[in-house]
């Protein structure tokens, strides 16, 4: 099941895409690579269960000789991984093993330490848990008992539920430990067996890249040194360690945008998808995102109708939802049109350029939708 990509190919015209905005998108990405903004990139565009466009640009690696990126290249997802981790939590909700309103301490009793006893899963998943600075040590990559202990020892930064502040690592480390407590399995296996394999995407999306697949991984670059080690790739950190192709994410977001179904596979109920993609934080400004109302769902975030939004495109339909990866990427779906899109790169750019280019990239795709 994992070896065959699940979406058949369709052509842009029959799927209702105008070509000129996509030509502009192609030219924009090529100009970024020519300017040295990033070595390589991938984009994928899908609609109504068909892959309309899949292109790979530039190089996967530049040090020690250039290695061209191919359609099989896997790009680091950074925080796009978060939606994958949360989607595994959703599967347990659909089985009645969890409720979003459950307290985390019901599954991780030690989590009650330091005033965290009443924090709910819903608060954690919508970045209102109160411990945005929580993180774990590198030693936990191969020792999940230690990971659980460090997660449960997180300290509060503010009173849970009173603010919105992006929990860059802490929220999804917490979710990963809940996954392990409920299932008795490694969270990476839970994501693979409950989400990726049923969708036929286990060869295109990885949270924890097996050694045999690591040669497919692009190196990631930034002004500061990045960890491109085998250990990091295998660790599959639940907040930002996933790797994928753009076509894999476009298919994953096809499922989300079509009410939990990808072709003949019904992974989630429409009601579940409607709930997790709803704006749970109203117009609260995200303290980590310059006060932008990020309209957090329980995994993704939503375009909404605010003047400012990050990554999803200013002209996107209000119900468009998705997630980005730090300085590199974004993927989203628009349920009103049946369109999903993924844009991946392998250089971690800083703002304001990063957010500005994301808006241009997503707007060009929205403009192509007829």
KARAZI-V76486 format. One record per helix or strand of 3 or more residues. SS is the DSSP state (H for helix, E for strand). FROM is the first residue (numbers start at 1). LEN is the number of residues. If there is no record, write none. Layout:
ss: <SS/SS>
from: <FROM/FROM>
len: <LEN/LEN>
This chain:
ss: <H/E/E/E/H/H/H/H/H/H/H/H/H/H/E/H/H/E/E/E/H>
from: <19/40/50/74/81/104/109/121/138/144/170/187/211/230/241/246/270/321/329/339/353>
len: <16/8/12/5/14/3/7/5/4/9/14/13/6/6/4/12/7/5/6/7/16>
